[in-house]
Each structure stands twice: as structure tokens, then as C-alpha cells.
């Protein structure tokens, strides 16, 4: 709980600095989540091998340019579907409303072609979960928090294509014996208005 409070405090402080930033750019972000979770054990043998679960993300984003620099603040409100899958048992998924707050550094000319690097925290609130009945129980965290890092390309000022790594710290538990943390790669496309 202390970590969630700390993360929320950081988010409030960041949002307070928005008043000194340049005009925001609004956009829509969408992408593919490819989950590769970290777990408490390699696998539960009867369930078969773990494999990647593919979900998606979509939502509005806003980007603020910091005055006289190549630094940006990027804040989004995303619907993000994450999960875990087993060969013999199927999948367990959680849908989150996530708020990532990333600091972005751009190199090149954003109006033509630029590359960017970014990193920052995120917090996600569980909206719903689903699982195969073979698991018997699925205890998903109602709040997940973690960090993002990635890179990408910006073309013609309005289009961004990125690769993101996200690592969560909340635990999800299947059948009271298998615990995992959200960990995923995302390929994202953003269009700014």
C-alpha cells in the first residue's frame, strides 16, 4: 500500500508541473501486448508449459513539451488487457485501466523523422478478470503498478511507432499455488491530432 501511495504522490507532483509546460498534444494510442510474465515457479507441471498471452491496449494520450528542450512528458489513460496462458489449461486475463506517466527524450527532427526513448511509472486498476474453470480460483490484484521503458520513431510530427517493456509489481495467483507478476512487451501506434 505504501508503494501505491508513493506512486500516486509522484503522479500528483508530475501533474502539478503541467502548468509550466508548453501546449499539450492530444492523441490516441493503440497496440498489441505480448505477455511474458515472471512467476513464482517455472510452471505447474499438470498445466503444461507457459506461453505468451497476446492482449491489446487503446486509449487517449497527451504529450507535453518541456520548454527549450528535447524532453517531453507523456500521460495516457489506457484500457489494457494482460494475462497468462498454459498449454493444457488455457488462459487467465485481467483488463486494466492504466495511467502511464513517461518522460520522453526525442532525437532528430520530430516534424520529419525522430527517434525517442522514454521511461516512467504506471498504475493500473483492475476492471475485470476471466479464467478457465480448470484453474478453480484466480486472485488478481485490484491495483497493479510498475514501470515502463521503451523507444520508438516519430514521423511527420503526428505518427509514433514504439516498442515498450512494462514490468508490474502486483501479484496475481492461480489456483492458490501459482503466483505471477505482469511483464510484457507492447508494440504501439500513436496518432496525434
Secondary structure, 3 states (H helix, E strand, C coil): CHHHHHHHHHHHHHHHHHHHCCCCEEEEEEEEEEECCEECCCCCHHHCCEECEEEEEEEEEEEEECCCCCEEEEEEEEEEEEEEEECCCEEEEEEEEEEEEEEEEEEEECCCEEEEEEEEEEEEEEEEEEECHHHCCEECCCEEEEEEEEEEEEECCCEEEEEEEEEEEEEEEECCCEEEEEEEEEEEEEEEC
